[in-house]
Amino acid sequence: MSLACGLPLLECVYCLGCARWAWKRCVHSGHHDSATWGHAAAADFAPVPRMCRLVMANYAPPDLLAAPPLLLDPSNVVRRRTYADTGGRVTPYLVYLDHAHADIVLALRGLNLGRESDYALLLDNRLGKRRFDGGYVHNGLLRAAGWVLDKECDLLRDLLDRYPAYTLTFTGHSLGAGVAAMLTMVVVLNLDKLGKVERGRTRCYAMAPARCMSLNLAVRYADVINSVVLQDDFLPRTATPLEDIFKSILCLPCLLCLRCLKDTCIPEDAMLKDPRRLYAPGRIYHIVERKSFRCGRYPPVVKTAVPVDGRFEHVVLSCNATMDHAIVWIEREGQRALDLMLEKERAMAAPSNQQMERDENAVQREHVEEHKAALRRAATLSVSGMTSIYGTFDGGPRPERSESFPPPASLRQQPRVSWNDLIEQVFDKDEDGQIVLRSPSPPS
């Protein structure tokens, strides 16, 4: 009888728990993910709309590249690869010489819903299948990046030799963004293949990327890889194996709800310590244009950080989750946000003798300090067994670092000095055995 009386109470507790979870998931908005981040500077965010247009150029025929909104010079397209050229190993891409910004850009298009080869590339992965530089990466995207580098290595090396002051930028959208991030890591670890190009001349802008690398790699390469996410975009937040999603496409809402339930119940510390869990790569730029319980779009604001914990862990149950993934919307809202930032900086400009605007060097210094803070945070949390500032895994061999990228002097481990050694350097003993202050040695 007592057991039968306890069943209604247990049922009430269960219903309250489900109601609490449903409330947390339904009120969770995309802007919550970057609520504590800082605002991006205009000079820092300026390349993003331009990179979006270069990615969109893969969708347009050559005779329409000069038309709005692309406004590109067709004569600066050095190479253009289509599906016929790639054989389905990677999405189409182009190499563009941007003389106005002194930049060599390799731009990859996103997933083509009508191409079976793109699905095969995206689904070629299993958690823990591919290790790379002390972490885990997406197997299919890494293989695609290796194919692109083999094909375009000679061309990129010649262009860098011909234009020694130009930067080298990899960019892409969706599936292509993951390939661009993998390509950047491979290039950074093999800088000698491109003629000893410096790490500072290489960068990546990944638009709405798939989760493609483990957390320690995402933090370590945040100085060269930048991810751009528009509001509620689902792909950078989807930690579910993509194979399960496409196999269950007819019941996608049920699958997403089950995934949300799992992510809500698992403690965040447990997720951080899973070395196989993949994340969006590098530094994150989050374009925020909507807030909870407000209708319509607001003037977009760009937040940026190198997050360690709280890196887009929860899928947002929003009707805009798929629309925010479109490259057209990312370019449009990114350009609006950039125009607003430039207008605000012009309105707040001080006299020349009291100039308050931050130059590019100041922004770069802030990024370096933020990157070091993220590395220290990852080491403090022992993310993926990070025992050094660059990280490795418990029980696994320490990865070999590229000689072209040794650890900075400020991050190398200094030899420990014991307390007794410090005392002997400051104090001495007299003839009676008493401890006295050591007299300074005479100058030589």
C-alpha positions in Angstrom: 0.0 0.0 0.0 2.8 2.4 0.9 4.6 1.6 -2.4 1.4 2.4 -4.3 1.1 5.7 -2.5 4.6 6.6 -3.4 4.1 6.2 -7.2 2.1 9.4 -7.7 4.8 11.3 -5.8 7.6 9.8 -8.0 5.5 10.6 -11.1 5.1 14.2 -10.0 8.9 14.6 -9.4 9.5 13.1 -12.9 7.0 15.5 -14.5 8.6 18.5 -12.7 12.0 17.5 -13.9 10.8 17.2 -17.5 9.0 20.5 -17.2 12.2 22.2 -15.9 14.3 20.7 -18.7 11.7 21.8 -21.3 11.6 25.4 -19.9 15.4 25.6 -20.0 15.6 24.4 -23.5 12.7 26.5 -24.9 14.0 29.8 -23.4 17.6 29.2 -24.4 18.4 31.7 -27.1 21.5 32.0 -29.3 22.6 35.3 -27.7 23.1 33.4 -24.3 26.1 31.6 -25.7 28.1 34.9 -26.0 26.6 37.0 -23.3 29.9 37.3 -21.4 32.1 37.9 -24.5 33.6 41.2 -25.5 32.7 43.2 -28.6 34.7 42.8 -31.8 36.5 45.8 -33.3 35.8 47.0 -36.8 39.3 46.4 -38.0 39.2 42.9 -36.5 35.9 41.9 -38.2 36.4 43.7 -41.5 37.6 40.7 -43.6 34.5 38.6 -42.8 32.0 40.0 -45.3 34.7 40.0 -48.0 35.4 36.4 -47.3 31.7 35.6 -47.5 31.6 37.1 -51.0 34.6 35.1 -52.1 32.9 31.9 -50.9 29.7 32.9 -52.8 31.8 33.4 -55.9 32.0 29.5 -56.2 28.2 29.5 -56.8 28.3 32.2 -59.6 29.4 31.7 -63.2 32.6 33.6 -64.2 30.7 36.3 -66.2 28.7 37.4 -63.1 31.7 37.8 -60.7 31.9 41.5 -61.3 28.1 42.0 -60.7 26.7 42.9 -57.3 26.9 41.7 -54.6 30.2 40.0 -55.4 32.0 42.9 -57.2 35.1 40.8 -57.9 37.6 41.1 -60.7 37.4 37.9 -62.8 41.0 38.4 -64.0 42.2 37.9 -60.4 40.8 34.4 -60.2 44.0 32.4 -60.5 42.4 28.9 -60.4 38.9 27.6 -60.2 38.1 23.9 -59.4 34.7 22.4 -60.0 33.2 19.0 -59.1 34.6 17.6 -62.3 38.1 18.7 -61.3 37.9 17.5 -57.7 36.2 14.2 -58.4 34.1 14.5 -55.3 37.1 14.5 -53.0 36.3 18.1 -51.8 33.8 20.8 -52.6 34.6 23.3 -55.5 36.9 26.1 -54.6 38.8 29.0 -56.2 42.1 30.8 -55.6 41.8 34.6 -55.8 44.4 37.3 -55.7 43.0 40.3 -53.7 45.4 43.0 -54.6 43.3 45.7 -52.8 43.9 43.9 -49.5 47.2 42.3 -50.2 45.7 38.8 -49.7 45.9 35.4 -51.4 42.6 33.6 -50.7 41.6 30.0 -51.2 37.8 29.9 -50.8 35.7 26.7 -50.6 32.0 26.4 -51.1 29.6 24.6 -48.7 27.6 21.4 -48.8 25.7 20.7 -52.0 22.4 19.0 -51.0 22.3 17.3 -54.4 25.8 15.8 -54.3 26.2 12.3 -52.7 30.0 12.8 -52.6 29.5 15.8 -50.2 27.5 13.6 -47.8 30.1 10.9 -48.0 32.8 13.4 -47.1 30.8 14.8 -44.2 29.9 11.4 -42.8 33.4 10.0 -43.1 34.1 10.2 -39.4 33.8 8.4 -36.1 34.6 9.7 -32.7 38.2 8.9 -31.9 38.9 7.7 -35.5 41.6 10.3 -36.5 44.3 11.8 -34.2 46.2 14.8 -35.3 48.9 16.9 -33.5 47.9 15.6 -30.1 44.2 15.9 -30.6 41.2 14.5 -32.5 39.9 15.8 -35.8 37.2 15.0 -38.4 38.6 12.3 -40.6 36.9 13.2 -43.9 37.6 16.9 -43.6 41.3 16.2 -42.9 41.6 13.9 -46.0 39.9 16.6 -48.1 42.3 19.2 -46.8 45.3 17.0 -47.6 44.1 16.6 -51.2 43.7 20.3 -51.7 47.2 21.0 -50.3 48.7 18.4 -52.6 47.0 19.9 -55.6 47.6 23.6 -54.9 50.9 23.6 -52.9 53.0 24.6 -55.9 50.6 27.4 -56.9 50.4 28.8 -53.4 54.2 28.7 -53.0 54.7 30.5 -56.3 52.2 33.2 -55.4 53.7 33.7 -52.0 57.2 34.0 -53.6 55.8 36.5 -56.1 54.0 38.6 -53.5 56.1 38.4 -50.3 54.0 41.0 -48.5 50.7 39.3 -49.1 48.9 37.2 -46.5 47.5 33.7 -47.1 43.9 33.2 -46.2 41.7 30.0 -46.3 38.0 30.4 -46.0 34.9 28.4 -46.6 31.3 27.8 -45.6 29.7 24.9 -43.8 31.5 21.8 -45.1 34.0 24.0 -46.8 34.7 25.8 -43.6 35.7 22.6 -41.9 38.1 21.8 -44.8 39.5 25.3 -44.6 40.2 24.9 -40.8 41.9 21.5 -41.4 43.9 23.0 -44.3 45.1 25.8 -42.1 46.3 23.4 -39.4 48.1 21.3 -42.0 49.8 24.3 -43.5 50.9 25.7 -40.1 52.6 22.4 -39.3 54.2 22.2 -42.7 55.2 25.8 -43.4 58.4 24.7 -45.2 56.3 23.3 -48.0 55.1 26.8 -48.9 58.6 28.3 -48.9 59.2 29.0 -45.2 56.2 31.3 -45.0 55.7 32.7 -41.5 52.8 31.6 -39.3 51.6 35.2 -38.9 50.9 35.4 -42.7 48.5 32.5 -42.5 44.9 32.8 -41.3 41.5 31.1 -41.7 37.9 32.4 -41.7 35.4 29.5 -41.3 31.8 30.5 -41.9 29.3 28.4 -40.0 31.7 25.5 -39.6 30.9 21.9 -38.6 32.5 20.7 -35.4 35.8 19.4 -36.7 38.5 19.4 -33.9 38.9 18.6 -30.3 39.0 21.4 -27.7 42.7 21.5 -27.1 43.3 22.0 -30.9 40.5 24.6 -31.1 42.2 26.6 -28.4 45.7 26.2 -29.6 45.0 27.3 -33.2 42.8 30.2 -32.2 45.5 32.7 -33.3 45.2 31.6 -36.9 41.6 30.2 -37.2 38.5 32.3 -36.8 34.9 30.9 -36.9 31.9 33.0 -37.7 28.5 32.0 -36.4 25.2 33.8 -37.0 22.8 33.8 -34.1 21.1 30.4 -33.8 23.0 28.4 -36.5 22.6 24.7 -35.7 25.7 23.2 -37.3 28.4 24.6 -35.0 26.2 23.5 -32.0 25.5 20.0 -33.3 27.7 17.6 -31.3 25.6 14.6 -32.4 27.4 12.4 -34.9 26.3 13.7 -38.2 25.7 10.2 -39.5 22.9 9.8 -37.0 21.3 13.0 -38.1 21.1 12.2 -41.7 20.0 8.6 -41.1 17.2 10.0 -38.9 16.3 12.9 -41.1 12.6 12.0 -41.0 12.6 12.2 -37.2 15.1 15.1 -36.8 13.0 17.0 -34.2 12.9 13.9 -32.0 16.7 13.4 -32.4 17.5 17.0 -31.6 15.3 16.9 -28.5 17.0 13.7 -27.3 20.4 15.3 -27.9 19.3 18.4 -26.0 18.1 16.2 -23.1 21.5 14.4 -23.1 23.5 17.6 -23.2 21.4 19.2 -20.5 21.8 16.2 -18.1 25.6 15.6 -18.7 27.7 17.9 -16.5 29.8 20.4 -18.5 33.0 19.2 -16.8 32.4 15.7 -18.1 32.0 17.0 -21.6 35.2 19.1 -21.4 37.2 16.1 -20.3 36.1 13.9 -23.2 39.1 14.1 -25.6 37.1 12.8 -28.6 34.4 15.5 -28.5 34.7 17.9 -31.4 34.1 21.6 -31.4 33.9 24.6 -33.7 37.5 25.7 -34.4 39.5 28.6 -33.2 38.4 32.1 -32.1 34.6 32.6 -32.4 32.8 35.6 -33.8 29.1 35.5 -32.9 26.8 37.8 -34.8 23.8 38.5 -32.5 20.7 40.1 -33.9 17.8 38.6 -31.9 17.1 38.3 -28.1 14.7 36.3 -26.0 11.0 37.4 -25.9 11.6 40.1 -28.6 10.2 40.0 -32.1 12.1 40.8 -35.2 15.7 41.5 -36.0 17.7 44.1 -34.2 20.9 45.9 -35.3 23.5 43.1 -35.3 26.3 43.1 -32.7 29.4 41.0 -33.0 30.8 39.3 -29.9 34.2 37.6 -29.9 36.2 35.3 -27.6 38.4 32.3 -27.4 36.0 30.2 -25.2 37.1 27.1 -23.5 34.0 26.1 -21.5 30.7 27.2 -23.0 31.7 26.8 -26.7 28.2 26.5 -28.3 27.3 23.4 -26.3 23.5 23.4 -26.7 21.4 23.3 -29.8 19.0 26.3 -30.0 15.3 25.2 -30.6 14.6 28.0 -33.0 12.8 28.4 -36.3 15.8 30.3 -37.5 18.4 27.6 -36.7 18.6 26.5 -40.3 18.2 29.9 -42.0 21.0 31.4 -39.9 23.3 28.8 -41.6 22.9 30.3 -45.1 26.0 32.1 -46.4 23.8 34.8 -47.9 22.5 35.8 -44.4 25.9 35.6 -42.9 27.3 38.0 -45.5 24.3 40.4 -45.2 24.3 40.6 -41.4 28.1 40.6 -41.2 28.2 43.6 -43.6 25.4 45.4 -41.6 27.3 44.8 -38.3 30.6 46.1 -39.9 28.9 49.2 -41.2 27.4 49.9 -37.7 30.8 49.5 -36.1 32.5 51.8 -38.5 29.7 54.4 -38.1 30.0 54.2 -34.3 33.8 54.6 -34.4 33.5 57.6 -36.7 30.9 59.2 -34.4 33.1 58.6 -31.3 36.3 59.8 -32.9 38.4 62.2 -30.8 40.7 65.0 -31.9 44.0 63.9 -33.4 45.9 64.7 -30.3 43.5 62.6 -28.2 42.9 59.7 -30.6 41.1 56.9 -28.8 40.6 54.5 -31.7 42.3 51.2 -31.4 44.7 50.4 -34.2 45.4 47.0 -35.6 48.4 46.5 -33.4 46.4 47.1 -30.3 43.7 44.6 -31.4 46.4 42.1 -32.2 47.9 42.5 -28.7 44.5 42.0 -27.1 44.0 38.9 -29.1 47.4 37.5 -28.0 46.6 38.1 -24.4 43.1 36.6 -24.7 44.6 33.6 -26.5 47.1 33.1 -23.7 44.3 33.3 -21.1 42.4 30.6 -23.0 45.4 28.4 -23.0 45.9 28.9 -19.3 42.2 28.2 -18.7 42.4 25.0 -20.7 45.5 23.9 -18.8 43.7 24.7 -15.5 40.7 22.5 -16.5 43.1 19.7 -17.7 41.1 19.7 -20.9 41.9 16.5 -22.8 44.7 15.8 -20.4 46.6 19.0 -21.2 49.8 18.7 -19.1 51.6 21.5 -21.0 50.4 24.7 -22.4 50.0 23.0 -25.8 48.5 19.8 -24.5 48.6 16.1 -25.0 46.5 13.2 -23.7 46.8 11.0 -20.6 48.8 7.9 -21.4 49.5 8.9 -24.9 52.8 10.0 -26.5 53.5 13.7 -26.6 53.1 14.9 -30.2 56.1 16.2 -32.1 55.9 19.9 -32.6 56.9 21.5 -35.9 60.3 23.2 -35.6 58.9 26.2 -37.4 56.5 26.7 -34.5 58.3 26.2 -31.2 56.6 27.1 -28.0 57.0 30.9 -27.2 59.7 31.7 -24.6 57.0 33.1 -22.2 55.2 29.7 -22.3 58.1 27.4 -21.8 58.4 25.7 -18.5 61.1 27.3 -16.3 63.3 25.1 -14.0 62.0 24.9 -10.5 64.1 26.6 -7.7 63.7 25.1 -4.2 63.0 27.3 -1.2 66.3 26.2 0.4 68.3 27.4 -2.6 66.5 30.8 -2.4 67.5 31.1 1.3 71.1 30.3 0.6 71.2 33.0 -2.1 70.0 35.7 0.4 71.4 34.6 3.8 74.7 33.3 5.2 76.1 31.9 8.5 78.7 33.7 10.6 81.4 32.1 12.8 79.0 31.5 15.6 76.5 29.7 13.3 74.0 32.5 13.3 72.1 33.3 10.1 72.9 36.7 8.8 72.1 38.6 5.6 74.6 37.8 2.9 76.7 40.8 2.0 76.7 41.9 -1.6 79.7 40.7 -3.6 82.0 43.5 -4.8 81.7 44.4 -8.4 84.3 42.8 -10.7 
